[in-house]
Amino acid sequence: MSSEILINITPQETRVALIMQGAVQELHIERTVARGYAGNVYLGRVVRVLPGMQSAFIDIGLERAAFLHVADIWEARPHDGGNAPPKPIERLLFDGQSIMVQVVKDPIGTKGARLSTQISIAGRMLVYLPQDPHIGISQKIENSAERDALRQTVQRLLPPEERGGFIIRTMAEDASETDLQMDVDYLRTTWATVTSRAKGNPAPTLLYQDLNLAQRVLRDFAGDDTTTIQVDSRENFVKLQEFAATYTPSVSSKLVHYSGERPLFDLYGVEEEIERALGRRVDLKSGGYLIIDQTEAMTTIDVNTGSYVHGRNFDDTIFKTNLEAAQAIARQLRLRNLGGIIILDFIDMDNAEHRSAVLAELHKALARDRTKVSVSGFSTLGLVEMTRKRTRESLAHVLCEPCPACHGKGQVKTARTVCYEIVRELVREARQFDPREFRILASQVVIDLFLEEESHNLAQLGDFIKKTISLQVDSGYQQEQYDIILM
């Protein structure tokens, strides 16, 4: 299935949209002030070893210490093919120790980055594993003869002193021996630079930084099904051409500089899609809709029929809505980059064949996802539980922050609720203090309610506490904010 890639670049951020069948399927955003860390290699310093958790915190120079579990320590694993448990972390690490680590998961929310000591450096067709003398092949290369030929070719290209290994990526399926040799040389040279920096710098130090987003697009996203890669920055278009000529020559001809008057993302409706991807509701073409709620623990997606009533009967309506929802859910997961535990609440179906068909449609729609997903069947409650690997912040977390009025709750107390809170607070204050007057500072809507519907109750309160109560609007206050001043 053919696709287009749009790259919008400004000095502040790079945005990438993958277009397929006329719709945005994926969005990637990288900001200059907050580039992702996944793939970066650091010389870190152990700040704390926790034997009880079999983990350690490593200072790699970020705001928060990063997390390293014993299962992610290469030296702790048995490499003889046995099932022996890993060595205890307290026998491998000590406070103050310098250690080379790679970020495998960016910091998310309040959690620091996740680390591994097994280093891997990705090229166009190969991934270099300097500690592992194993040659693996992508599972997407299914032909056994091709797999054997590629393994033998890469083995032949390695110098006798090579102790590391490689993973052969899908991109290498039709690669020439010269292309593979260039990748091997590039990756070995990169690793030599990393080890040289590690010897000459104190911890914490950045040893290797992964490619920027625009370059990763050429390395990881562009493939045979990509028709064009449009870039709206002339300067960066030239840089990408130079990068492609060296590292990804097969996609050089697909690079196009977009110079139209209308912004590239506007032309393809990407800006509108971003706005829709930040909302809770996703409308389906049939008239049904999804409600997507993202919390720290999990994401829930609820399917509703809405106004769709065109089926032959009610069961048929439900089935068709759920089928369409399965496709839309898979797209929204990629578009919003939702990860972790995801609960899908399809409309209840009594027909077992319908449930199987909806589940099959969901698996089919998820098959094009670059991120690892795992889906269970329908539970006894009629829910589908799934997980999607979380490697970076979701779109909402990148572009938004908690609302200052509700602090992320998604709702605020009504003006009447705030009024009654103020009344209770006035009674408490009157029992403890003896001022000449109480002055209420609150938002316009709360003061208006006191002056209108609640004026009688406020007058009764003044008589009860035998004090004057005055009102004052503070335009800077949110609906829930108020102060009581003792005059």
C-alpha positions in Angstrom: 0.0 0.0 0.0 1.6 3.3 -1.1 2.3 6.1 1.3 3.6 9.6 1.4 5.7 11.3 4.1 5.4 15.0 4.9 8.2 16.7 6.8 7.5 20.1 8.3 10.7 21.7 9.7 11.1 25.0 11.7 14.0 26.0 13.9 11.9 25.0 16.9 10.5 21.7 15.9 10.3 19.0 13.3 6.9 17.3 12.5 6.4 14.3 10.4 3.1 12.9 9.0 2.7 9.6 7.3 -0.2 9.7 4.8 -1.8 6.5 3.5 -5.1 6.2 1.6 -5.5 9.9 1.9 -5.6 9.9 5.7 -2.9 10.7 8.3 -1.8 7.4 9.9 1.1 8.5 12.0 2.4 11.7 13.6 5.9 12.3 15.0 7.0 15.5 16.7 10.5 16.4 17.9 11.3 19.7 19.5 14.7 21.2 19.5 14.6 22.0 23.3 13.4 18.5 24.1 14.8 15.9 21.7 14.1 12.3 22.6 16.8 10.3 24.3 16.0 6.8 23.1 19.0 5.3 21.4 21.5 7.6 23.0 24.6 6.1 24.6 26.0 7.6 27.8 28.8 7.0 30.2 26.7 7.1 33.4 27.5 7.1 37.1 25.8 4.8 39.5 24.1 6.9 42.2 22.2 4.2 44.1 22.0 0.4 44.0 18.7 -1.1 45.3 19.2 -4.9 46.0 15.6 -5.3 47.1 14.4 -4.1 43.7 17.4 -5.6 41.8 17.8 -2.3 40.1 19.9 0.9 40.2 19.6 4.6 39.5 22.1 6.0 37.0 23.1 9.6 36.5 23.4 10.2 32.8 23.1 14.0 33.0 19.3 14.3 32.7 17.0 16.1 35.1 16.0 12.8 36.8 18.3 9.7 37.4 17.6 6.9 34.9 16.5 3.4 35.9 18.5 0.2 35.2 17.0 -3.2 36.1 19.2 -6.3 36.5 17.4 -8.0 33.6 18.8 -5.2 31.3 22.4 -5.7 32.4 24.2 -7.6 29.7 26.9 -9.0 32.1 24.2 -10.4 34.4 22.7 -12.7 31.9 23.8 -16.3 31.2 25.2 -16.4 27.7 25.6 -20.1 27.4 22.0 -20.7 26.5 21.1 -21.9 30.0 18.2 -20.8 32.2 20.3 -19.7 35.2 18.9 -16.6 37.0 20.8 -13.4 36.4 23.6 -12.4 38.9 22.5 -10.2 41.8 22.8 -6.5 40.9 24.8 -5.8 44.1 27.6 -8.1 42.7 27.7 -6.2 39.5 27.3 -2.5 40.4 28.4 -0.2 43.2 27.8 3.5 44.0 30.0 5.8 42.1 30.9 3.3 39.4 31.1 4.5 35.8 29.1 2.4 33.3 28.2 2.6 29.6 24.4 2.5 29.1 21.9 3.1 26.4 18.5 4.7 26.7 15.8 2.2 25.6 12.8 4.2 26.8 12.4 8.0 27.1 11.4 9.6 30.4 7.6 9.5 30.6 5.7 11.6 33.1 7.4 11.3 36.5 9.4 8.3 35.5 13.1 8.6 34.5 14.6 7.0 31.4 14.9 3.2 31.2 18.4 2.0 30.5 20.2 -1.1 29.2 23.9 -2.0 29.1 23.4 -4.0 25.9 24.4 -1.4 23.3 22.9 -1.4 19.8 23.6 1.1 17.1 21.2 1.2 14.1 22.2 1.7 10.5 20.1 1.6 7.4 20.2 -2.2 6.8 22.0 -3.5 9.9 21.9 -3.0 13.7 25.3 -3.4 15.3 25.5 -5.3 18.6 29.1 -4.8 19.8 28.8 -7.2 22.8 26.9 -10.0 21.1 28.7 -12.2 18.5 25.3 -13.3 17.0 23.9 -12.6 13.6 20.1 -12.3 13.7 17.6 -11.6 10.9 14.4 -9.7 10.9 11.4 -12.0 11.1 9.7 -10.1 8.3 12.3 -11.7 5.9 10.4 -15.0 5.6 12.2 -16.8 2.7 14.6 -19.3 4.4 17.0 -19.3 1.4 17.2 -15.5 1.5 17.8 -15.6 5.2 20.7 -18.0 4.9 22.2 -16.0 2.0 22.1 -12.7 3.9 23.6 -14.3 7.0 26.5 -15.8 5.0 27.0 -12.4 3.2 27.3 -10.4 6.4 29.5 -13.1 8.0 31.8 -12.9 5.0 32.0 -9.0 5.3 33.2 -9.0 8.9 36.9 -8.7 9.6 38.5 -11.7 11.5 38.9 -9.6 14.7 35.2 -8.6 14.9 33.7 -9.7 18.2 30.4 -8.1 17.8 27.2 -9.2 16.0 24.6 -7.8 13.8 20.8 -7.9 13.3 19.9 -7.8 9.6 16.9 -5.4 9.1 14.1 -5.8 6.6 15.6 -3.1 4.5 18.5 -5.4 3.7 16.3 -7.9 1.9 17.3 -6.6 -1.6 20.6 -4.9 -0.6 23.8 -5.4 -2.6 27.0 -6.6 -1.0 28.4 -3.1 -1.4 25.5 -1.5 0.5 25.9 -4.0 3.4 29.7 -3.4 3.5 29.1 0.4 3.7 26.7 -0.2 6.6 29.2 -2.5 8.4 32.0 0.0 8.0 29.8 2.9 9.2 28.6 1.1 12.3 32.0 -0.2 13.3 33.5 3.3 12.9 30.7 4.8 15.0 31.3 2.3 17.7 35.1 3.0 17.7 34.3 6.7 18.2 31.9 5.8 21.1 34.6 3.7 22.9 37.2 6.4 22.4 35.0 9.0 24.0 34.2 6.7 26.9 37.9 6.5 27.7 38.6 10.2 27.6 35.6 11.7 29.4 34.2 11.6 33.0 30.7 10.4 33.8 28.1 11.5 33.0 28.8 12.1 29.3 26.9 11.7 26.1 28.9 9.3 23.9 26.5 8.8 21.0 23.3 10.6 19.9 20.8 9.0 17.6 19.8 10.7 14.4 17.4 13.6 14.4 13.7 12.9 13.4 14.1 13.9 9.8 17.1 11.6 9.3 15.4 8.7 11.1 12.5 9.1 8.7 14.9 8.3 5.8 16.5 5.4 7.7 13.5 3.8 9.4 10.2 5.0 7.8 10.8 5.3 4.1 10.5 2.0 2.1 9.5 0.6 -1.2 5.9 1.6 -0.7 6.9 5.2 -0.1 6.1 7.3 -3.2 7.4 10.8 -2.1 9.0 12.4 0.9 8.1 16.1 0.9 10.2 18.6 2.9 9.1 22.2 3.3 12.5 23.6 4.3 15.0 24.3 1.4 18.0 24.2 3.7 17.0 21.0 5.4 16.0 19.4 2.1 19.6 19.9 0.9 20.9 18.4 4.1 18.6 15.4 3.8 19.7 14.9 0.2 23.3 14.8 1.3 22.5 12.4 4.2 20.4 10.2 1.8 23.2 10.1 -0.8 25.5 8.6 1.8 23.4 6.4 4.0 20.0 5.8 2.2 20.6 6.1 -1.6 17.5 4.1 -2.4 15.2 6.9 -1.1 17.2 9.9 -2.6 15.0 10.1 -5.6 11.8 10.2 -3.5 12.9 13.4 -1.7 11.0 16.5 -2.9 11.3 20.1 -1.8 7.8 21.5 -1.3 7.7 25.2 -2.1 4.0 26.0 -2.4 2.5 29.1 -0.9 0.0 27.1 1.3 1.7 25.4 4.3 2.4 21.7 3.7 0.4 20.4 6.7 -2.6 22.6 5.8 -2.6 21.3 2.2 -3.0 17.7 3.4 -5.3 18.5 6.4 -2.7 17.4 8.9 -3.3 20.5 11.2 -7.0 19.6 11.5 -6.1 16.0 12.2 -3.8 17.0 15.0 -6.6 19.1 16.6 -9.0 16.1 16.3 -6.3 13.8 17.8 -6.3 15.9 21.0 -10.0 15.5 21.6 -11.9 12.8 23.4 -14.4 12.1 20.7 -13.6 10.5 17.4 -16.5 10.4 14.9 -16.9 7.4 12.6 -18.1 7.7 9.0 -21.2 5.6 9.8 -22.4 8.0 12.5 -21.0 6.1 15.4 -18.1 7.4 17.5 -15.3 6.6 19.9 -14.6 8.2 23.3 -10.9 8.0 24.2 -9.9 8.7 27.8 -6.2 8.7 28.7 -5.1 8.3 32.3 -1.8 7.5 34.0 -2.8 3.9 34.6 -4.4 3.0 31.3 -6.3 4.3 28.2 -9.9 3.4 27.7 -11.7 3.5 24.4 -15.5 3.3 24.4 -17.5 2.5 21.1 -21.0 4.0 20.6 -23.5 3.6 17.8 -24.4 7.2 17.8 -26.8 8.0 14.9 -26.0 4.9 12.8 -29.2 2.9 12.3 -28.8 1.8 8.7 -28.3 -1.9 9.3 -31.0 -4.5 8.6 -31.5 -5.0 12.3 -30.0 -3.8 15.6 -27.4 -6.6 15.7 -26.3 -5.8 12.2 -25.9 -2.1 13.2 -23.8 -3.0 16.2 -21.6 -5.4 14.2 -20.9 -2.9 11.4 -20.1 -0.1 13.9 -17.7 -2.3 15.8 -15.9 -3.3 12.6 -15.4 0.3 11.6 -14.4 1.1 15.2 -11.7 -1.6 15.1 -10.0 0.1 12.1 -10.4 3.5 13.7 -9.0 2.4 17.0 -5.8 1.0 15.4 -5.3 4.3 13.6 -5.9 6.4 16.7 -3.4 4.4 18.7 -0.7 5.2 16.1 -1.8 8.8 15.6 -1.9 9.6 19.3 1.0 7.3 20.1 -1.0 5.7 23.0 0.9 3.1 25.0 0.7 0.9 28.0 -2.5 -0.9 29.0 -5.5 -0.2 26.7 -9.1 -1.3 27.4 -11.5 -1.4 24.4 -15.2 -1.4 25.2 -16.9 -2.5 22.0 -20.7 -2.4 21.8 -22.0 -5.7 23.3 -22.4 -8.5 20.7 -24.3 -11.7 21.4 -23.2 -13.4 18.2 -19.9 -15.3 18.7 -19.1 -15.0 15.0 -19.5 -11.3 15.1 -17.1 -11.1 18.1 -14.5 -13.2 16.2 -14.8 -11.1 13.1 -14.3 -7.8 15.0 -11.3 -9.2 16.8 -9.8 -10.4 13.4 -10.4 -6.9 12.0 -8.6 -5.4 14.9 -5.6 -7.7 14.5 -5.5 -6.9 10.8 -5.6 -3.1 11.4 -2.9 -3.4 14.1 -0.6 -5.4 11.8 0.8 -2.2 10.2 1.8 -0.8 13.6 5.6 -0.3 14.0 5.2 -0.6 17.7 4.8 -4.0 19.4 1.2 -4.7 20.4 -0.4 -7.6 22.2 -4.2 -8.2 22.1 -6.3 -10.6 24.2 -9.7 -11.9 23.3 -13.0 -10.7 24.7 -13.2 -11.0 28.5 -16.2 -12.2 30.4 -17.2 -8.5 30.7 -17.1 -8.1 27.0 -13.9 -6.0 27.0 -10.8 -6.4 24.9 -7.6 -5.9 26.8 -4.4 -5.0 24.9 -1.0 -3.5 25.4 1.1 -1.3 23.2 4.7 -0.7 23.9 5.3 2.8 25.3 8.6 4.2 24.0 7.9 7.9 24.0 5.3 10.4 25.2 1.9 10.4 23.7 0.8 13.2 21.3 -1.3 14.8 24.1 1.6 14.8 26.5 3.9 16.4 24.0 1.5 19.1 22.9 -0.6 19.8 26.0 -0.4 20.3 29.8 -2.9 19.9 32.6 -5.6 22.5 32.6 -4.8 25.2 35.2 -8.5 25.4 36.2 -9.2 21.7 36.8 -5.6 20.5 37.2 -6.1 17.6 34.8 -9.4 16.3 36.4 -11.4 17.3 33.3 -14.1 19.0 35.3 -14.5 21.9 37.8 -16.8 22.5 40.7 -19.9 24.3 39.9 -20.3 28.0 41.0 -23.0 26.9 43.4 -20.7 24.3 45.0 -18.0 27.0 45.5 -20.6 29.3 47.0 -21.6 26.7 49.6 -17.9 26.0 50.4 -17.4 29.8 51.0 -20.4 29.8 53.3 -19.0 26.9 55.4 -15.6 28.6 55.5 -17.2 31.9 56.7 -18.9 30.0 59.6 -15.6 28.4 60.6 -13.7 31.7 60.4 -16.4 33.5 62.5 -16.0 31.0 65.3 -12.2 31.6 65.5 -11.8 35.3 64.8 -13.6 38.6 65.5 -13.0 40.9 62.6 -15.0 44.0 61.7 -15.9 42.6 58.3 -15.5 39.5 56.1 -14.6 40.2 52.4 -15.1 37.4 49.8 -12.7 37.5 46.8 -13.9 35.1 44.0 -14.5 34.8 40.3 -17.1 36.8 38.5 -19.5 33.8 38.1 -19.4 33.0 41.9 -19.9 36.7 42.9 -22.8 36.9 40.5 -24.5 33.9 42.1 -24.1 35.5 45.5 -25.6 38.7 44.3 -28.6 37.0 42.6 -29.9 33.5 43.6 -27.9 33.2 46.8 -28.3 36.8 48.1 -31.0 35.8 50.6 -28.8 33.0 52.1 -25.8 35.4 52.3 -27.9 38.0 54.1 -29.1 35.3 56.6 -25.5 34.2 57.1 -24.5 37.8 57.9 -27.2 38.0 60.5 -26.2 34.6 62.0 -22.5 35.5 62.5 -23.3 39.2 63.2 -20.7 40.5 60.8 -20.8 42.5 57.5 -20.0 40.4 54.5 -18.8 42.2 51.3 -18.1 40.8 47.9 -15.2 41.6 45.4 -14.6 40.1 42.0 -11.0 39.1 41.1 -10.7 38.7 37.4 -7.6 36.5 37.8 -9.4 33.8 39.8 -10.6 30.6 38.2 -14.1 29.4 39.1 -12.9 27.2 42.0 -10.5 29.8 43.5 -11.6 32.1 46.4 -10.2 33.9 49.4 -11.8 35.3 52.6 -10.2 38.4 53.9 -10.6 39.5 57.5 -11.0 43.3 57.6 
